[in-house]
Amino acid sequence: MPTRCEIWAPAKLNLGLRVVGRRNDGYHDLETLFVAIDLYDHLTFTKRIAGGVSLEARSSWDGRTPAGFPLGEQNLIVRAIRLIEQDCGIHASLSISIEKSIPIAAGLGGGSSDAAAALVAMARLYGLDLPHEHLTAWARQLGADVSFFLGTPIAEGWGRGDSLRPARLFSDWWAVLVSPPVFLSAKEVYGGLDLTSKARRVNFTNCRDREGFLAALRRIQNDLEPVVIRLAPEISLWQGRLREQGAAGVFVSGSGPTVFGVFMDQPPDQAVQCLRESGTGARVLVARPVGTPTALVVR
């Protein structure tokens, strides 16, 4: 049985997000296409004889503990471990270190991806021979997006976002992400949604080639985008800058505040440089769709 497990946990983008209606459990029914991108948190789980669970994190940007990153029991990683401890009757002693590259509370799923990594690491380190469905059941208890990171890197999502079907998509493109220093509560964003006006659903089934993908980009939209812009109007300025730099499509990811532009044909180095030189304090990143069979990379 291994005593150490390293996992690279990716961020995700939402290519389109349609909110179908409000559920009785407080969530919303939605339809979206999840795409994992090669912007990773690097997590190392190390078993130890005693001492319980300890968690430390440092930013890949400056080496400091990321602002707003919880290190206690409220962290989704710790919650995932406690869930397995309770259900499997084990007591984990783990030292966990995270090199955090995914911006926090940015609509990129970093916390959910880290939680999925914790579920996989616990199964490996404690010899839990469990079917995938068991891990998925735990993931659903932790959050709506966690299940996605346990599967393929591109998937259609519906229901709360945790009903999933693997999808295929043209993936020879770059995403330039702009994560402004704005905090938006997902609850507030969803609460401001007008459910009487619904976006048209886009079928990505025929988007496996370049032209089909480009055609889809011209049609998709995120139902949450008007609410996000109403709460943080500066986001529309970033959208305009991405379009000026030649993005084929510009979208809000999830409930924001991160916006991203899709760039084709060549690495968008000039666009990234121009956006970084804007001096507004936003984090500008570039990533590509994940090319591995699964979203998480485990070693």
C-alpha positions, -999 to +999 in steps of 0.1 A: +000+000+000+015+034-010+023+060+016+024+090-007+002+102-036+007+132-059-023+145-078-025+174-103-061+187-100-072+209-130-094+239-133-125+238-154-143+261-178-180+261-186-187+264-224-222+277-221-244+274-191-282+272-193-302+274-161-334+254-166-351+260-132-349+261-095-349+229-074-365+222-041-331+215-025-319+250-031-298+243-061-307+250-098-311+226-127-286+235-154-271+223-186-235+229-194-204+216-210-174+212-187-139+214-201-109+207-178-079+228-186-042+224-179-041+249-151-034+227-121-033+227-083-005+202-073-015+182-042+008+159-023-008+135+003+017+118+027+006+092+053+021+094+087+018+073+119-001+098+139-011+135+141-044+135+122-048+157+091-026+187+085-030+210+055-007+237+041-010+257+009+012+281-009+005+301-040+025+293-072+026+330-077+043+343-046+048+313-023+025+326+003-007+311+018-034+322-007-057+348+007-091+333+015-079+297+014-093+279+044-069+255+062-094+240+088-124+218+088-143+240+064-119+232+036-134+208+010-103+186+011-107+181+048-144+176+044-138+149+018-115+131+042-139+133+071-167+119+049-146+088+041-134+084+077-171+084+088-183+060+062-154+036+062-145+036+099-109+047+094-089+074+111-066+092+086-032+107+095-021+127+066+002+156+058-012+175+028+006+202+008-009+221-020+008+243-046-022+265-056-023+278-091-061+280-096-075+313-084-098+310-055-136+317-058-131+324-095-157+301-112-129+277-122-138+248-098-105+248-079-120+238-046-141+211-062-111+197-081-090+196-049-119+177-031-120+151-059-082+147-055-087+141-018-113+113-025-089+096-049-059+099-026-078+085+003-089+055-017-053+048-028-035+054+005-060+034+026-066+006+002-103+013-004-112-009-033-144+009-043-163+013-075-163+046-092-199+051-083-190+051-047-165+079-051-191+098-072-217+094-044-193+111-019-185+138-045-222+147-048-224+152-011-194+177-012-206+199-041-222+200-075-190+202-095-169+177-077-181+147-097-169+161-129-133+160-118-135+122-111-142+115-148-132+125-183-119+160-190-148+170-212-184+162-202-219+174-206-235+182-173-271+185-162-292+184-131-272+202-104-242+197-127-234+163-112-252+142-138-226+137-164-220+122-198-185+121-215-183+143-245-159+148-274-149+183-286-124+200-309-096+209-285-069+226-305-074+260-289-062+282-261-081+299-234-069+332-220-084+337-186-088+369-168-095+366-131-102+401-116-099+409-079-136+407-074-155+384-051-189+372-062-210+348-042-224+320-063-255+322-041-259+359-049-254+353-086-279+325-089-303+345-067-302+374-092-312+352-122-343+359-142-356+325-150-383+338-173-356+344-200-337+313-210-308+309-233-310+287-263-294+253-258-264+245-279-257+209-289-219+202-289-223+168-305-212+179-339-183+201-327-155+177-331-139+196-360-127+232-361-156+247-381-183+230-360-166+243-328-164+278-341-200+277-351-210+266-316-189+294-301-210+320-319-242+306-304-235+296-268-240+318-238-240+317-200-274+325-184-255+338-154-235+364-174-259+393-172-261+389-134-223+387-131-219+419-151-246+437-132-228+428-099-194+436-113-196+459-143-158+460-148-160+424-161-176+437-194-145+458-199-123+426-198-147+410-222-141+439-246-104+437-242-104+400-250-124+406-282-101+434-292-072+409-289-089+386-314-108+360-293-132+338-313-156+338-283-156+354-249-175+339-219-179+340-181-170+307-166-196+294-142-208+320-118-177+341-124-159+364-120-134+348-143-139+355-180-121+337-208-115+342-244-111+313-269-081+318-293-075+297-323-045+289-347-016+301-326-005+307-290-021+340-278+012+354-264+006+390-276-029+390-261-016+377-228+011+404-227-013+432-235-038+421-209-011+417-182+002+452-189-032+467-182-022+473-146-057+466-131-046+438-107-064+410-126-046+377-129-042+367-166-035+331-174-034+310-205-044+273-207-054+245-230-080+217-227-066+187-208-053+160-231-053+131-206-080+104-204-091+116-170-093+151-156-071+143-125-035+133-131-025+108-104+010+095-095 
